[in-house]
Amino acid sequence: MVKILLIEKKQSVHHSLGQQLRPYGYELLLSTEGGDQGILMAIKESPDLILVDSDLSVIDGWQVIQILKASTVTKDIPVIALMSPTVQADWQMLLKSDCDDYCLKPVTLMCLLGKLQKMAGNILKNSIDLRSMEGLLSSQPVIAQSAGASSAANVTPERPRRQMSSKSLVVYIEDHQADSQAMAQIVQRAGYGYANIVDPLHALPQLLELKPQLVFLDLVMPLVNGYELCAQIRRISAFKEMPIIIVTNNDGIADRVRSKVVGASGFLGKPIREHKVSKVLEKYLRPLQKAVKNEVSPPKFSPLF
């Protein structure tokens, strides 16, 4: 059975659509908790195809598609965008997006079945002649409409370099191997798990998968700087309270203010030194562990370490 993930706000859509697709060999999974949860579910479930409504909470559908297609974990999964024909902004975003196809809401079951068969590479179980059913099914509204794409490739996704422990997980988003190795040694000596994310464009889906308790974020990286990425991370509901420490050579007032504006918890000055990192771990991870037991709020923004 072909597994389809529907990232959509309305549960009623899933119920009616799932019932109509099931006889033709499609299993429909649903994510209604916002775009960030949809991304996480795509990583966990590894569906054969993903339907993404453009109108989502937390992260809109177009951002979800961008993240899915930028990640090595999900980039080969075909994605259909579900969009309104009357929203001009959706048409503009469609032209810029990397989605494999699009659907106009609402659509007929007949149209959707044809598109899904092409995109999932599935032979319908009942070997029905879709064209002969067009008149019968064209009046049944579902959700969307599409236009042609590739099937999901069977590739082993690239994973962030990771060394786990039974304690809290620390992630360092850093493209320089020497700095990452230095950080790994310090974090692991302190008894915490460690993972390095090299490519900032793939950081969001990997963070959703890893669920770290603290993130070190390098300020200067290719394509996306640390400020921009920090703001993107803070838009995801699961990471609203997670400590994010910007790692930088810059310690001016303007840099500190900008970091606070985009949601950073604090600074760590380069070069990477054990006493500096240890202060961060002591300040943010131990209170977080106590907060679970005592419901104490974690510390807020702090100055340069």
C-alpha positions in Angstrom: 0.0 0.0 0.0 1.4 3.4 -1.0 1.8 5.7 2.1 0.7 9.3 1.7 1.3 12.1 4.3 -1.3 14.9 4.3 -0.1 18.0 6.0 -3.4 19.9 6.4 -5.2 21.8 9.2 -8.7 20.2 8.8 -9.1 16.7 10.1 -12.4 16.4 8.2 -10.5 16.5 4.9 -8.4 13.6 6.0 -11.4 11.5 7.0 -13.3 11.9 3.7 -10.2 11.7 1.5 -8.8 8.7 3.4 -12.0 6.7 2.9 -12.1 7.4 -0.8 -8.4 6.6 -1.5 -8.1 3.5 0.6 -9.9 1.1 -1.9 -7.3 2.1 -4.5 -4.3 1.1 -2.5 -3.4 4.3 -0.7 -2.9 4.7 3.1 -3.4 8.4 4.2 -1.6 9.7 7.2 -2.5 13.1 8.7 -0.6 16.0 10.3 -2.8 18.8 11.6 -0.5 20.4 14.2 1.2 22.9 11.9 4.0 22.9 9.4 6.8 22.1 11.8 5.0 18.9 13.0 4.4 18.0 9.4 8.1 18.1 8.7 8.8 16.0 11.7 6.2 13.4 10.7 7.6 13.3 7.2 11.0 12.4 8.7 9.6 9.8 11.0 7.1 8.1 8.6 9.1 8.2 5.3 6.0 8.4 3.2 5.9 7.7 -0.5 4.3 11.0 -1.3 3.4 14.2 0.6 0.4 16.5 0.2 1.0 20.0 1.7 -1.7 22.6 2.1 -0.2 26.1 1.4 -2.3 27.5 4.3 -0.7 26.1 7.4 0.1 27.5 10.9 3.5 28.1 12.4 5.3 27.5 9.1 3.2 28.0 5.9 3.0 25.3 3.3 5.5 26.9 0.9 8.2 27.0 3.7 7.4 23.4 4.5 8.0 22.4 0.9 11.2 24.4 0.8 12.5 22.6 4.0 11.4 19.2 2.8 13.2 19.6 -0.5 16.4 21.1 1.0 16.8 18.2 3.4 18.7 15.1 2.4 16.3 13.1 4.5 13.1 14.1 2.5 14.3 15.7 -0.7 13.5 12.7 -2.9 9.9 12.3 -1.7 7.5 13.7 -4.3 5.5 16.7 -2.9 2.1 18.0 -4.2 1.2 21.6 -3.1 -2.5 22.1 -2.3 -3.4 25.7 -3.1 -6.4 28.0 -3.7 -6.9 29.1 -7.3 -8.1 32.5 -6.1 -5.0 33.5 -4.0 -2.5 35.3 -6.2 0.3 35.0 -3.8 0.0 31.2 -4.0 0.6 31.3 -7.8 3.7 33.4 -7.2 5.0 31.0 -4.6 4.3 28.0 -6.8 6.6 29.4 -9.5 9.4 29.8 -6.9 8.8 26.5 -5.1 10.5 23.1 -5.6 7.3 21.1 -5.3 6.8 18.3 -7.8 3.2 19.2 -8.6 0.3 21.3 -7.4 -3.4 20.8 -6.8 -6.2 23.3 -6.9 -8.7 23.1 -4.1 -11.3 21.6 -4.3 -10.7 18.9 -6.9 -12.3 15.6 -8.0 -11.3 12.2 -6.7 -10.8 11.2 -10.4 -8.2 13.9 -10.9 -6.3 13.2 -7.7 -6.2 9.5 -8.3 -4.6 10.0 -11.7 -2.0 12.4 -10.2 -1.2 10.1 -7.2 -0.7 7.1 -9.5 1.9 9.0 -11.5 3.7 10.5 -8.6 3.8 7.4 -6.3 4.5 5.0 -9.2 1.6 2.8 -8.0 -0.6 0.5 -10.1 -4.1 0.8 -8.7 -5.1 -2.4 -7.1 -8.4 -2.8 -9.0 -6.8 -2.1 -12.4 -9.7 0.3 -13.1 -9.9 2.4 -16.3 -9.8 6.0 -14.9 -11.1 7.6 -18.0 -14.2 5.4 -18.0 -14.9 6.6 -14.4 -14.5 10.3 -15.1 -18.2 11.0 -15.4 -19.0 9.1 -12.2 -16.3 10.6 -10.0 -15.9 14.2 -11.4 -18.7 15.5 -9.1 -17.0 14.2 -5.9 -15.0 17.0 -4.3 -11.8 16.2 -2.4 -9.1 18.8 -2.1 -6.7 19.4 -5.0 -5.3 19.0 -8.5 -1.8 18.3 -10.0 0.6 18.0 -12.9 3.5 15.4 -13.2 6.7 14.4 -11.3 9.2 11.8 -10.3 8.8 8.9 -7.8 10.7 8.7 -4.5 14.2 7.4 -4.9 15.4 4.6 -2.7 18.4 6.4 -1.2 19.9 6.2 2.2 19.6 9.7 3.7 22.6 11.5 5.0 22.6 11.9 8.8 24.3 14.5 11.0 27.4 13.3 12.7 26.2 12.2 16.1 27.6 10.7 19.3 24.8 10.0 21.8 24.7 9.7 25.5 22.0 9.0 28.0 21.9 12.7 29.0 20.9 15.8 27.1 21.8 16.2 23.5 23.8 19.2 22.3 23.9 20.2 18.6 26.5 22.5 17.0 25.5 23.9 13.6 29.0 24.5 12.2 30.6 23.9 8.8 34.2 23.9 10.1 35.4 20.4 11.1 38.1 21.6 13.5 35.6 23.7 15.6 33.1 20.9 15.6 35.7 18.4 16.8 36.8 20.8 19.6 33.2 21.3 20.7 32.5 17.5 20.6 35.4 16.7 22.9 34.3 19.3 25.5 30.6 18.4 25.4 31.2 14.7 25.6 33.7 15.1 28.5 30.9 16.9 30.3 28.7 13.8 29.8 26.3 15.0 27.2 25.4 13.7 23.7 26.7 15.6 20.7 25.7 16.1 17.1 27.1 18.3 14.4 25.0 19.7 11.5 27.3 20.9 8.7 24.8 22.3 6.2 22.6 25.1 7.6 20.0 24.6 4.8 19.3 21.2 6.2 19.4 22.3 9.8 15.6 22.6 10.5 14.5 19.0 9.6 17.6 17.6 11.3 16.8 19.5 14.5 13.2 18.3 14.4 14.5 14.7 14.2 17.2 15.1 16.8 15.2 17.1 19.4 18.3 18.6 21.1 18.2 20.4 24.5 20.7 23.0 23.5 22.0 24.4 20.2 25.3 26.2 19.4 24.9 28.1 16.2 27.9 29.5 14.2 27.2 33.1 13.0 29.2 32.9 9.8 28.1 30.1 7.4 27.6 29.8 3.7 24.2 30.8 2.2 22.5 31.4 5.6 24.0 33.4 8.5 23.4 32.5 12.1 20.9 35.4 12.7 18.6 34.2 9.9 18.8 30.6 10.9 18.1 31.5 14.6 15.0 33.3 13.6 13.8 30.4 11.5 14.4 27.9 14.4 12.4 30.1 16.8 9.4 30.1 14.4 9.1 26.3 15.1 6.9 25.7 18.2 9.0 22.8 19.5 12.0 25.2 19.8 10.4 28.2 21.3 12.2 27.7 24.7 15.3 25.7 23.6 18.6 27.6 24.4 20.3 28.8 21.2 23.9 30.1 21.7 25.4 32.1 18.8 29.1 31.3 18.4 31.0 34.2 16.9 34.1 36.4 16.9 32.0 39.5 17.1 31.1 40.8 20.6 29.9 44.3 19.8 26.7 45.8 21.3 25.0 45.7 17.9 25.6 42.0 17.5 24.3 41.3 21.0 21.1 43.3 20.4 20.5 41.7 17.0 21.0 38.2 18.5 18.5 39.0 21.2 16.0 40.3 18.6 16.1 37.0 16.6 15.7 34.9 19.7 19.2 33.8 20.7 19.7 32.9 24.3 23.3 34.1 24.5 26.8 34.3 22.9 29.9 32.2 22.9 33.1 33.8 21.8 35.6 32.1 19.5 38.0 30.3 19.7 36.3 27.3 21.3 37.6 27.0 24.8 36.5 24.4 27.4 35.9 26.8 30.3 33.6 28.9 28.1 31.6 26.0 26.8 31.4 24.5 30.3 29.8 27.7 31.6 27.2 27.5 28.9 26.4 23.8 29.6 26.3 24.5 33.4 24.0 27.6 32.9 21.5 26.1 30.4 21.4 22.3 30.7 21.3 21.8 34.4 18.4 24.3 34.9 16.6 22.7 32.1 16.9 19.3 33.8 15.7 20.8 37.1 12.8 22.5 35.3 11.4 19.2 34.3 11.1 18.2 37.9 10.4 21.6 39.5 8.7 23.5 36.7 11.4 26.3 36.8 11.8 28.5 33.8 15.1 28.2 31.9 17.5 31.2 31.9 16.9 34.0 29.4 19.4 35.8 27.2 22.9 36.2 28.6 25.9 38.3 27.4 29.1 37.0 25.8 30.8 34.1 27.5 
